[in-house]
């Protein structure tokens, strides 16, 4: 209990200050009691001495008194009664008696009530301020959708004034499409007894406005609807969808163009090469034979460039598909090395390959794209190796993840004794149209697309590709991989995932 600002918890244990606290209250009590006795006596006497006086008068006061309850507690209590009446012994004399009644508990209840009312009022004011600052629309609707109450938020998002909204059924308040959406959502929320969301649009002041609403049950027949203006977000989504449609249309057009170009360019080029090959089988002079050989070599280079550009364009547009069919692992490496063996012999370098005995003999995957990666990397190794050897080593690992038990990780390492890759150029080696040195394209030829295509193909087959040269690493090696710190040439690594053959 607290009164006049003091609590038991404060007074308890502070006996030394009891008497200091008691002095002002005692003085107050003496003065107040004297004044009351004086007033009640003369006021009551005047009434009782009148011709129509009652036998007695009870005057009510709310007088605070300090009551000492030992030294354990000191509390302020309230007395309430002063009784003034005619003396039983002498009807002409007045008798003033004070009957005290402890009203401390009642007084505390009144104080607590006033405190609760003040807190409730403050909370109401705070809630009103918060609602007034909200741009969301907060409404209470019944099962039929009629608006029963609108919270006093900023009503800029209402279709009409507050009075108009409250006075109309939902189909008169809102357009049919929006009204039906809200009604369906109300019924879903009442049935599910949980919050249900919906989007709808209105035309306000000649502009299309989108709203997102959360509708939550309040009772069996009423819901609260909180609607937020999402026009900017919705317009962004619409613009994004339109941009996606445009991009898909552009991709399709690009795909159609590439398909046509593939046919229109490759067909005549192949025709030229076939005719040149046939011409080389006829009786020609030595000079004519040189001319034909130049046509064949230039045609092969041009066809390779065309194929690289078309493949890269297909990959970029997402039109290149990875096939899944069974093939023999040894056949891929044997055919690729056999194809490139002529180039190696012409330069006087050795070309060899080794397949680890644990590698499965047959797997399922895209043999064409694996061969393409292999030819790109081994071809580069031969190109940039003036002397020595180019070695291809094939190994692999079984995958033990629950969703990968039928898969195998094929690992290939291509090592050369060539010029290697120095400086920071190794970091950009797998970017399109990039080579280790600008002078390389002039000296060795090429478009700079081969490694970029190989990287994309490896990624499409669930793998990665990287290179090590002079202790530096480029590309995307696995996290646990450690460089071998070779001091000559370069080693290209690539990993792809294939399925195990049954």
C-alpha positions as CSV (number, residue, x, y, z in Angstrom):
1,X,0.0,0.0,0.0
2,X,1.3,3.5,-0.8
3,X,0.0,6.9,0.3
4,X,1.3,10.4,0.1
5,X,4.3,9.1,-1.9
6,X,5.6,6.7,0.8
7,X,5.6,2.9,0.7
8,X,6.0,0.3,3.4
9,X,9.1,-1.0,1.6
10,X,10.7,2.4,1.9
11,X,9.8,2.9,5.6
12,X,10.7,-0.6,6.6
13,X,14.2,-0.8,7.8
14,X,14.5,3.0,8.2
15,X,13.2,3.4,11.8
16,X,15.6,6.3,12.4
17,X,13.6,8.5,10.2
18,X,10.1,7.5,11.5
19,X,9.9,10.4,13.9
20,X,11.1,13.0,11.3
21,X,8.3,11.8,9.0
22,X,5.8,11.9,11.8
23,X,6.3,15.5,12.9
24,X,4.7,17.3,9.8
25,X,1.7,14.9,9.8
26,X,1.1,15.4,13.5
27,X,1.1,19.2,13.1
28,X,-1.2,18.8,10.1
29,X,-3.5,16.6,12.1
30,X,-3.7,19.0,15.1
31,X,-4.5,22.0,12.9
32,X,-7.0,20.1,10.7
33,X,-8.7,18.5,13.6
34,X,-9.1,21.7,15.5
35,X,-10.5,23.5,12.5
36,X,-12.9,20.7,11.8
37,X,-14.1,20.5,15.4
38,X,-14.7,24.2,15.4
39,X,-16.6,24.2,12.1
40,X,-18.7,21.2,12.8
41,X,-19.6,22.4,16.3
42,X,-20.8,25.8,15.2
43,X,-22.3,24.6,11.9
44,X,-24.1,21.7,13.6
45,X,-25.2,24.0,16.5
46,X,-26.8,26.4,14.0
47,X,-28.7,23.5,12.4
48,X,-29.8,21.7,15.6
49,X,-31.0,24.9,17.2
50,X,-33.3,25.7,14.3
51,X,-37.0,24.8,14.6
52,X,-36.7,22.0,12.1
53,X,-33.5,20.5,13.3
54,X,-32.8,16.7,13.1
55,X,-31.7,14.8,16.1
56,X,-28.2,14.3,14.7
57,X,-25.8,15.2,11.9
58,X,-23.1,12.9,10.4
59,X,-20.4,14.9,8.6
60,X,-18.0,12.9,6.3
61,X,-14.4,13.8,5.9
62,X,-11.4,12.2,4.4
63,X,-8.8,12.9,7.0
64,X,-5.4,11.3,6.7
65,X,-4.0,10.0,10.0
66,X,-0.6,8.4,10.6
67,X,-1.1,5.1,12.5
68,X,1.9,3.5,14.1
69,X,1.8,-0.3,14.1
70,X,4.7,-1.0,16.4
71,X,8.0,-0.2,14.7
72,X,7.5,-2.7,11.9
73,X,5.4,-0.5,9.7
74,X,4.2,3.0,9.5
75,X,1.3,3.8,7.2
76,X,-1.0,6.6,6.3
77,X,-4.7,5.7,7.0
78,X,-7.8,7.6,6.5
79,X,-10.6,8.2,9.0
80,X,-14.1,9.1,7.9
81,X,-16.7,10.2,10.4
82,X,-17.6,13.0,12.8
83,X,-21.0,12.6,14.5
84,X,-22.7,15.7,15.9
85,X,-26.0,15.4,17.9
86,X,-28.0,16.4,20.9
87,X,-26.7,15.1,24.2
88,X,-28.8,12.3,25.7
89,X,-28.4,13.9,29.2
90,X,-29.2,17.4,28.1
91,X,-31.3,17.9,24.9
92,X,-30.2,21.5,24.7
93,X,-26.5,20.7,24.6
94,X,-24.5,19.5,21.7
95,X,-22.4,16.4,21.7
96,X,-19.6,15.9,19.1
97,X,-18.1,12.5,18.7
98,X,-15.7,11.2,16.1
99,X,-16.1,7.7,14.9
100,X,-13.2,6.6,12.8
101,X,-13.4,4.2,9.9
102,X,-10.3,2.8,8.1
103,X,-10.7,3.8,4.5
104,X,-7.1,3.1,3.5
105,X,-7.9,0.1,1.2
106,X,-10.8,2.0,-0.5
107,X,-8.5,5.0,-1.0
108,X,-5.8,2.8,-2.5
109,X,-8.3,1.2,-4.9
110,X,-9.4,4.7,-6.0
111,X,-5.7,5.6,-6.6
112,X,-5.1,2.4,-8.5
113,X,-8.2,3.0,-10.6
114,X,-7.1,6.6,-11.4
115,X,-3.7,5.3,-12.3
116,X,-5.1,2.6,-14.6
117,X,-7.4,5.1,-16.3
118,X,-4.4,7.4,-16.9
119,X,-2.4,4.6,-18.4
120,X,-5.4,3.5,-20.5
121,X,-5.8,7.1,-21.8
122,X,-2.1,7.4,-22.6
123,X,-2.2,4.0,-24.5
124,X,-5.3,5.2,-26.4
125,X,-3.6,8.4,-27.4
126,X,-0.4,6.6,-28.4
127,X,-2.5,4.1,-30.5
128,X,-4.3,7.0,-32.1
129,X,-1.1,8.7,-33.0
130,X,0.3,5.5,-34.5
131,X,-2.8,4.8,-36.5
132,X,-2.9,8.4,-37.7
133,X,0.7,8.1,-39.0
134,X,-0.1,4.8,-40.9
135,X,-0.8,4.9,-44.6
136,X,-2.3,1.4,-44.4
137,X,-6.0,1.1,-44.5
138,X,-7.4,-0.7,-41.4
139,X,-11.1,-1.7,-41.6
140,X,-13.5,-4.0,-39.8
141,X,-15.9,-5.9,-42.1
142,X,-18.7,-8.4,-41.6
143,X,-19.2,-11.7,-43.4
144,X,-21.0,-9.9,-46.2
145,X,-18.0,-7.6,-46.7
146,X,-19.8,-4.5,-45.4
147,X,-17.4,-2.0,-43.7
148,X,-18.4,-1.6,-40.0
149,X,-15.5,0.5,-38.8
150,X,-12.5,2.4,-40.2
151,X,-9.5,3.1,-38.0
152,X,-8.4,6.7,-38.2
153,X,-5.4,6.3,-40.4
154,X,-4.5,8.5,-43.3
155,X,-7.5,7.8,-45.6
156,X,-5.7,8.8,-48.8
157,X,-6.0,5.2,-49.9
158,X,-9.8,4.9,-49.5
159,X,-12.0,4.9,-52.5
160,X,-14.2,7.7,-51.3
161,X,-14.7,9.4,-47.9
162,X,-15.0,7.5,-44.6
163,X,-18.7,8.2,-44.5
164,X,-19.2,6.9,-48.0
165,X,-17.3,3.7,-47.3
166,X,-19.3,3.1,-44.1
167,X,-22.6,3.7,-45.8
168,X,-22.3,1.3,-48.7
169,X,-22.4,-2.5,-49.3
170,X,-19.1,-3.8,-50.6
171,X,-20.2,-4.1,-54.2
172,X,-21.2,-0.4,-54.2
173,X,-18.1,0.6,-52.3
174,X,-15.6,-1.2,-54.6
175,X,-15.5,-2.4,-58.2
176,X,-16.8,-5.9,-58.8
177,X,-13.4,-7.5,-59.3
178,X,-11.9,-6.1,-56.1
179,X,-15.1,-6.7,-54.1
180,X,-15.2,-10.4,-55.2
181,X,-11.5,-10.9,-54.3
182,X,-12.0,-9.4,-50.8
183,X,-15.2,-11.4,-50.2
184,X,-13.5,-14.7,-51.2
185,X,-10.6,-13.8,-48.9
186,X,-13.0,-13.0,-46.0
187,X,-14.8,-16.4,-46.3
188,X,-11.4,-18.2,-46.5
189,X,-10.2,-16.4,-43.4
190,X,-13.4,-17.2,-41.4
191,X,-13.3,-20.9,-42.4
192,X,-9.6,-21.3,-41.8
193,X,-9.6,-19.1,-38.7
194,X,-6.3,-17.6,-39.7
195,X,-4.8,-14.7,-41.7
196,X,-5.4,-14.9,-45.5
197,X,-3.8,-12.5,-48.0
198,X,-4.9,-11.2,-51.3
199,X,-4.0,-8.5,-53.9
200,X,-6.4,-6.3,-55.7
201,X,-6.4,-3.0,-57.7
202,X,-8.5,0.1,-57.6
203,X,-8.7,3.3,-59.6
204,X,-8.3,6.3,-57.3
205,X,-8.1,9.8,-58.6
206,X,-7.7,8.5,-62.2
207,X,-4.7,6.3,-61.3
208,X,-4.4,2.5,-60.9
209,X,-3.5,1.7,-57.3
210,X,-2.6,-1.8,-56.2
211,X,-3.2,-3.1,-52.6
212,X,-2.0,-6.1,-50.6
213,X,-4.5,-7.1,-47.9
214,X,-4.1,-9.3,-44.8
215,X,-7.6,-10.4,-43.6
216,X,-7.8,-11.9,-40.1
217,X,-10.9,-13.2,-38.2
218,X,-12.1,-11.1,-35.2
219,X,-15.2,-13.1,-34.4
220,X,-17.4,-15.7,-36.1
221,X,-18.8,-13.0,-38.4
222,X,-16.3,-10.2,-38.5
223,X,-12.8,-9.7,-39.8
224,X,-10.1,-7.0,-39.7
225,X,-8.6,-6.0,-43.1
226,X,-5.3,-4.3,-43.3
227,X,-4.5,-3.1,-46.8
228,X,-1.2,-1.6,-47.9
229,X,-0.5,0.4,-51.1
230,X,1.9,-1.8,-53.2
231,X,1.6,0.1,-56.5
232,X,5.4,0.7,-56.9
233,X,6.2,-2.9,-56.1
234,X,3.5,-4.2,-58.5
235,X,4.5,-1.9,-61.3
236,X,8.1,-3.2,-60.8
237,X,6.9,-6.8,-61.0
238,X,4.9,-6.0,-64.1
239,X,7.9,-4.3,-65.7
240,X,10.1,-7.3,-64.7
241,X,7.7,-9.7,-66.2
242,X,7.6,-7.7,-69.4
243,X,11.3,-7.5,-69.5
244,X,11.5,-11.3,-69.0
245,X,9.1,-11.8,-71.9
246,X,11.2,-9.5,-74.1
247,X,14.4,-11.3,-73.1
248,X,12.9,-14.7,-73.8
249,X,11.7,-13.4,-77.2
250,X,15.2,-12.0,-77.9
251,X,16.7,-15.3,-76.8
252,X,14.4,-17.2,-79.1
253,X,15.3,-14.8,-82.0
254,X,19.0,-15.3,-81.2
255,X,18.5,-19.1,-81.1
256,X,16.7,-19.0,-84.4
257,X,19.5,-16.8,-85.9
258,X,22.2,-19.1,-84.6
259,X,20.5,-22.2,-86.0
260,X,20.2,-20.5,-89.4
261,X,23.8,-19.2,-89.3
262,X,25.0,-22.6,-88.3
263,X,23.5,-24.0,-91.4
264,X,24.1,-21.1,-93.7
265,X,27.9,-20.8,-92.8
266,X,28.9,-24.4,-92.1
267,X,27.3,-25.8,-95.2
268,X,29.1,-23.8,-97.8
269,X,32.4,-24.0,-95.8
270,X,32.1,-27.7,-95.7
271,X,31.4,-27.7,-99.4
272,X,34.6,-25.7,-100.1
273,X,36.7,-28.1,-97.9
274,X,35.2,-31.2,-99.6
275,X,35.9,-29.8,-103.0
276,X,39.4,-28.9,-102.0
277,X,40.0,-32.4,-100.7
278,X,38.7,-33.9,-104.0
279,X,40.9,-31.5,-106.0
280,X,43.9,-32.6,-104.0
281,X,43.4,-36.2,-105.3
282,X,43.7,-35.2,-108.9
283,X,46.9,-34.7,-110.9
284,X,48.2,-31.3,-109.9
285,X,51.5,-29.6,-110.2
286,X,53.5,-29.0,-107.1
287,X,52.5,-25.4,-107.0
288,X,48.8,-26.2,-107.4
289,X,49.1,-28.8,-104.7
290,X,50.4,-26.1,-102.3
291,X,47.4,-23.9,-103.3
292,X,45.0,-26.6,-102.4
293,X,46.7,-27.4,-99.1
294,X,46.5,-23.7,-98.2
295,X,42.8,-23.7,-98.9
296,X,42.3,-26.8,-96.7
297,X,44.3,-25.5,-93.8
298,X,42.7,-22.0,-93.9
299,X,39.3,-23.6,-94.3
300,X,39.9,-25.8,-91.2
301,X,41.0,-22.8,-89.2
302,X,38.0,-20.7,-90.3
303,X,35.6,-23.6,-89.6
304,X,37.0,-24.0,-86.1
305,X,36.6,-20.3,-85.4
306,X,33.0,-20.4,-86.7
307,X,32.2,-23.5,-84.5
308,X,33.7,-21.8,-81.4
309,X,31.7,-18.6,-82.0
310,X,28.4,-20.5,-82.5
311,X,29.0,-22.8,-79.5
312,X,29.8,-19.9,-77.3
313,X,26.7,-18.1,-78.5
314,X,24.6,-21.2,-77.8
315,X,26.0,-21.5,-74.3
316,X,25.5,-17.8,-73.5
317,X,21.9,-18.0,-74.7
318,X,21.2,-21.2,-72.7
319,X,20.4,-23.1,-75.8
320,X,23.2,-25.7,-75.5
321,X,21.9,-29.0,-74.1
322,X,24.0,-31.7,-72.5
323,X,23.2,-35.2,-73.8
324,X,23.2,-38.4,-71.8
325,X,24.3,-41.6,-73.5
326,X,26.6,-44.4,-72.7
327,X,30.2,-44.4,-74.0
328,X,33.6,-46.0,-73.4
329,X,36.0,-43.7,-71.5
330,X,39.1,-45.0,-73.2
331,X,37.5,-44.4,-76.7
332,X,37.2,-40.6,-75.9
333,X,40.8,-40.1,-74.9
334,X,42.2,-42.4,-77.6
335,X,40.3,-40.6,-80.4
336,X,41.2,-37.1,-79.1
337,X,44.9,-37.9,-78.8
338,X,44.9,-39.7,-82.2
339,X,43.3,-36.6,-83.8
340,X,46.0,-34.3,-82.2
341,X,48.9,-36.7,-82.6
342,X,49.7,-35.3,-86.0
343,X,50.2,-31.7,-84.6
344,X,52.4,-33.1,-81.8
345,X,54.6,-35.0,-84.3
346,X,54.9,-32.0,-86.5
347,X,56.4,-30.1,-83.6
348,X,58.5,-33.0,-82.4
349,X,56.9,-33.3,-79.0
350,X,55.4,-36.4,-77.4
351,X,51.7,-36.9,-76.6
352,X,50.6,-39.6,-74.2
353,X,47.6,-40.5,-72.0
354,X,47.0,-42.8,-69.1
355,X,43.8,-43.9,-67.5
356,X,43.8,-45.0,-63.9
357,X,42.6,-48.6,-63.5
358,X,39.9,-47.7,-61.0
359,X,38.1,-45.5,-63.6
360,X,34.9,-47.3,-64.9
361,X,35.2,-48.5,-68.4
362,X,31.8,-47.2,-69.4
363,X,29.9,-44.2,-68.2
364,X,26.8,-42.1,-69.2
365,X,27.2,-38.5,-70.3
366,X,27.9,-36.2,-73.2
367,X,30.8,-37.7,-75.1
368,X,30.9,-34.9,-77.7
369,X,31.3,-32.1,-75.1
370,X,33.9,-34.1,-73.1
371,X,35.9,-34.6,-76.4
372,X,35.5,-30.9,-77.1
373,X,37.0,-29.9,-73.8
374,X,39.8,-32.4,-74.2
375,X,40.7,-31.2,-77.7
376,X,40.7,-27.5,-76.6
377,X,43.0,-28.1,-73.7
378,X,45.4,-30.7,-75.3
379,X,45.4,-28.6,-78.5
380,X,46.5,-25.5,-76.4
381,X,49.2,-27.5,-74.6
382,X,50.6,-28.7,-77.9
383,X,50.4,-25.2,-79.4
384,X,52.4,-23.6,-76.5
385,X,54.9,-26.4,-76.0
386,X,58.0,-25.9,-78.2
387,X,59.6,-29.1,-77.0
388,X,59.1,-31.9,-74.5
389,X,55.8,-33.8,-73.9
390,X,52.2,-33.3,-73.2
391,X,50.7,-35.9,-70.8
392,X,47.0,-36.6,-70.1
393,X,46.1,-38.5,-66.9
394,X,42.6,-39.7,-66.2
395,X,41.4,-40.6,-62.6
396,X,38.2,-40.2,-60.6
397,X,36.2,-40.6,-57.5
398,X,32.9,-42.3,-56.5
399,X,30.3,-39.9,-55.0
400,X,28.7,-41.1,-51.8
401,X,26.1,-38.5,-51.2
402,X,22.6,-39.9,-50.9
403,X,21.4,-38.2,-54.1
404,X,24.6,-38.9,-56.0
405,X,25.2,-42.6,-55.4
406,X,24.8,-43.3,-59.2
407,X,27.3,-40.6,-60.2
408,X,31.1,-40.6,-60.7
409,X,33.5,-37.7,-60.7
410,X,35.8,-37.9,-63.7
411,X,39.1,-36.0,-63.2
412,X,41.5,-35.1,-66.0
413,X,45.0,-33.5,-65.8
414,X,46.8,-32.2,-68.9
415,X,50.4,-31.3,-68.2
416,X,52.9,-29.8,-70.6
417,X,56.5,-28.6,-70.6
418,X,55.7,-25.4,-72.5
419,X,56.1,-21.7,-71.9
420,X,53.7,-21.6,-69.0
421,X,51.6,-18.7,-67.9
422,X,53.2,-15.9,-65.9
423,X,52.1,-12.8,-64.1
424,X,48.5,-12.0,-63.2
425,X,47.2,-13.1,-66.6
426,X,46.4,-16.5,-65.2
427,X,43.4,-15.0,-63.3
428,X,41.7,-14.0,-66.6
429,X,42.6,-17.0,-68.6
430,X,39.1,-18.5,-68.7
431,X,37.3,-15.3,-69.7
432,X,35.9,-15.0,-73.2
433,X,38.2,-13.5,-75.9
434,X,41.1,-13.5,-73.4
435,X,44.6,-15.0,-73.9
436,X,47.6,-15.1,-71.6
437,X,49.3,-12.3,-73.7
438,X,48.0,-10.1,-76.5
439,X,50.9,-11.1,-78.6
440,X,49.8,-14.8,-78.4
441,X,46.9,-14.3,-80.9
442,X,49.4,-12.8,-83.4
443,X,52.0,-15.5,-82.9
444,X,49.9,-18.6,-82.3
445,X,46.4,-17.6,-83.6
446,X,43.1,-18.4,-82.0
447,X,40.1,-16.4,-80.8
448,X,40.5,-16.8,-77.1
449,X,37.2,-18.6,-76.8
450,X,38.5,-22.2,-76.4
451,X,39.1,-22.1,-72.7
452,X,36.0,-20.0,-72.0
453,X,33.9,-22.6,-73.8
454,X,35.7,-25.4,-72.0
455,X,34.9,-23.7,-68.6
456,X,31.2,-23.4,-69.5
457,X,31.0,-26.9,-70.7
458,X,32.6,-28.3,-67.6
459,X,30.1,-26.3,-65.4
460,X,27.2,-27.5,-67.5
461,X,28.3,-31.1,-66.7
462,X,28.5,-30.4,-63.0
463,X,32.2,-29.8,-62.8
464,X,34.9,-27.1,-62.9
465,X,38.2,-26.3,-64.5
466,X,41.4,-24.7,-63.3
467,X,45.1,-24.3,-64.1
468,X,48.4,-24.1,-62.3
469,X,51.6,-22.6,-63.6
470,X,54.7,-21.5,-61.7
471,X,52.9,-21.9,-58.4
472,X,50.0,-19.6,-59.4
473,X,46.4,-20.9,-59.8
474,X,43.7,-19.7,-62.1
475,X,40.1,-20.8,-62.5
476,X,38.0,-22.5,-59.8
477,X,39.9,-25.4,-58.1
478,X,38.2,-27.5,-55.4
479,X,38.5,-26.3,-51.8
480,X,40.7,-29.1,-50.7
481,X,43.0,-29.1,-53.7
482,X,46.7,-28.2,-53.2
483,X,49.0,-26.9,-56.0
484,X,51.9,-29.1,-57.0
485,X,54.2,-26.0,-57.4
486,X,55.6,-27.1,-60.8
487,X,58.4,-24.9,-62.2
488,X,57.9,-25.6,-65.9
489,X,54.9,-25.3,-68.2
490,X,51.4,-25.6,-67.0
491,X,48.9,-28.2,-65.8
492,X,45.2,-27.8,-66.7
493,X,42.7,-29.7,-64.6
494,X,39.0,-30.3,-65.2
495,X,36.4,-32.3,-63.4
496,X,33.0,-33.4,-64.7
497,X,30.2,-35.6,-63.3
498,X,29.0,-38.6,-65.2
499,X,26.6,-41.4,-64.3
500,X,27.7,-44.9,-63.8
501,X,26.7,-47.4,-66.4
502,X,24.5,-50.3,-65.2
